[in-house]
């Protein structure tokens, strides 16, 4: 079930890029983010917890919500407005890197040498899948987009912290309830921030289905599935599975937006699948030999 949740989260999150391209034609990114988190919290209103949260658990929920649903989205969408979408796609892979580093170095999550090699393979594959023909790595360092790129890197670091805190929180709190609280924190703060900044706009009728889709699938269900995967597999393996969202995103863009898939991206997909196989199956078999 941990694998199923991880792949389900990736599949649902992979739809958001395609949906977002249609939605952002008539609506700004900040409004989409604020309403997306609001809808993502409304989805889980029926989910109830029996009894109050303990002080320690409440602290974990608050920290996860602030880092993952407030700081990270604010940094990401601010950075996205200063840089190219292609740069953002590549730099977003930092979430898996930071999650793994924090999990191993701070939360002492163990990894065998085979799993370390597999994780590196997956991350390299993700970079290839996220690559865009004609774009050079030098564009990441260009003066015009450097600040935006730096903000996106900081956002992925915040998401890495969130993933590890959430992993700890799911030991004592149902992942669905955790998602509900995190999204409520994100919705409240993002809506207030966007209103204070004067960047919130009433979405057009044409944009509403896209915003609902992003809120339900990309923010709500995807996050809940990821939380369940974190609980069952640990931070490193769960986030590596979640990184396959780039494959699903590429597939949806090809099917619905007629975007081409290059040979380099196909190689990236193969490397990701091979890396995930080594990490989740082969390394376990070798350990038992």
N, C-alpha and C positions, 0 to 999 in steps of 0.2 A: 504493500500500500504506500510505503514511503516513495518508491519509484513512481507509482501511478500519480500520486499527488504532485511530485516534482515535475513530471512531464505535463500533467494537466495545467499546472501553473504556467509553464513555459508556453503551452499552446494558447491559453487564454491571453497571456500578456503579449504574445506574438501578433495577435489581431489588432492591438492598439495602434501600431505604426500605420497600418493601412487605413483603419478607421480615422485616425488622427489627421491623415493627409486630406481627407474630405472635409473633416470638421474644421480644421484650421484655415480653410479657405475663407470662411466668413466669421470666425471667432478667434480671439487672441488666446495664446497659450495659457496665460495666467487664469483666465476665466474658466478654461477647460479643466485646469488642474484643481481649482477651488471647487467647482461643481462636481468634478469626478470623485473627489474624496468625500463630498457630502453624500452623493448617491451611494458610494461604496460603504458608507456607514449606515445609511437607511436600509440597505439590503439585509443587514444583520440585526435590525431592531427586534425581530421575533426571538433571537437567541438570548436566553436568560441564564444568569448565574445564580445559584442558590447560595445565599449568605454574602456578607461583605468581603471585600478583598483585604488580605492581611497587609500590614504596612510595607513589608519588604516586597511583596508582589506588586503592590500599587506603585512603588518606586520604579520597578522594572518596566511596568506598563507605560508609565509617564516618560521614562527615558527613551524607550523604544519608539513611542509616538512622536516625541520631540525630534529625535534624530532621523527617523525614517519617514515620517509623514508631514514634518514641518520644515526642518532645516534642509534636508536633502532636496525636496521638490522646489523650495525657494531658490536654492543655489543652482539647481539644474535648469529651471526655466529662465532664470536671469542669465545664466551662461549661454543658454540656447539662443537667446535674443542677440547675443554678441558674436556668435560664431556660426559656422555652417553646420547643417544637419548631419553631413557626412562625418565631420569631426566629432560631433556629439555621439554618433553611433559607435565610432571606434573607441572613444574615451569611456563610454559607458561600460566597457568590459572591465574597467577598474573595480567595479563592485565585486566581481568574483575574486579578483586578486586580493583586494583589501580584506574581504571576508575570510579568505583562507589564511592570510598572514595573521590576522587578529585571532582567529580560532586556534591556530597552532601556537603562537607566541604568548598570548595572554590567557586564553581559556584552556590551553594545554590539550587541545584535541589532537589525538595521535594520528599519524599518517606513516604508512610504510614507504620504503624507497620506490616501490612500484606505483603507489598512489601519487607520490610527488611527481614522478615522471608522467603519469597519466594526466594529472592536473595541468602540467605545463603543456602537454599535447592538446588538451581541450582548449586552453586559453589561446594557444597559437591558432588553432582552428577557428575559434570565434573571431579573432582578428582578421583572418582571411575572408570569412563569411561576411564580415562587416565592411570589407574593403569596397571601394567604388572605382570603377575604371576611370583613369585619367586624373585621379586625385593622388597627390604625393604626400609622404609623411611630413614634408617640410611645411605643409599648410598648417600643421598643428603648432608650429613655432612662429608663425607669421605675426608681426606686431599688431595687425588689425584684429586678430582673433585670440591673441594670447590670454587676455583677461577672461574671456568667455570660456576658453578651454580649461583654464585653471579653476574656475568656479565649478565646472562639470566634474573635474577630478576630485575636488573637495566634496561634491555631492555624492560621488561613488564611495568616498571614504565614510561619509555619514551613513550611507546605506549598509556599508560593511559593519559598522558598529551596531546598527539596528538589527541586522541579521543575527549577530552573536548574542545580543541582549535578548532578542526574541527566542532564540534557542534555549536560553536558560529559563525564560519565563514560561515556556510551554511545558516545562517539567512539572509545574504546579498549577497551570491554568490552561483550560481548553483552548486550542489554537483559534477556533472560530470566535470565541469570546475575546481573545487577545486582539484579533483582527478588528472586531467591532470597536473596541476602545481606541485602538491606534487610529483608525479612520475617523472616529469622532474627534479626536484631538487634532488630526490633520485638517479636517473640514472646518472646524471652528477657527483655527489660527490662520489658515489660508484665506478664508472668506473675509476675516477681519483685516488681514494684511492687504488684500487686494482692494477692499473698500477704502482703507486709509490712503493707499497709494493712488487711488482714482483709476485703477486699471481694470476694475470689474465692469463688465458690460452684459446687458441682457442678451443672451444668445438668440440668434434667428431661429425661426421655425425649422428651417432646413438643417440647422446644426444640432437640434435637440436629440434626434435619434443617435447621432454619433457620440454625443456627450453621455447619454444614458448607457450606450454600449461600452464606452471607456470606463464609466463608473462601475457598472455591474461586473464586467469581465476583467478589465485591466487593473482596476483598483480593488474591487470587492472580492470576487471569487478567486482571482489569481493570487492575491495576498493570502487569503485563507488557506488555499492549497499549499502555498509555499511554507506557511507556518506549520502545517501538518507534516510536510516533508522535513522541515528542520527538526521537528520533534523526533521523528522516526529514524532519520539518517545522519543527523549531525549537520553542522554548518557547511563543511567543505563539500561533502557529496551532494547535499541538497542544492547548493548554489551552482555546482557544476551542471547538474541536471537542468536547473532553471536557465542556465546560459544557452540551452538549445532553443530558447525563445527567438534567437537570431535566425535560426534555420526556419522556424515556423513563420517568422516575419517576412523572410525572403520569399518563402513559398506563397504566402498570401499576396505579397506585392506582385509576384509574377502572375498569379491567377487573376487578380482583380484590377491591377494597375498596369498589366502588360510590361512590367519591368524585367529586363533581361537578367539571366543568371549566367555568370562567367565561369570559365574553367577553373579559375583560381578559387572562386566561391565553392564550387563542387569539391575541390581538394580540401577546403576548409571543413565542409560537412563531413567528409570521410574521416578526417583527423579527429573531429569532435566525437563521432560515433566510436572510433577506435579507442580514444582516450577514456570515454565513459565505460566501455567494455572492460578495459584494463582496470579501471578504478573500482568498479562495482562487482565484477565477476572474476576475472582472471587473478587479480591480486589476492582475493579471498581464497581461491583455490590453491595458489602458491603458498599462502600462509599456512594452510592446513596440511601441506605435503610434509 
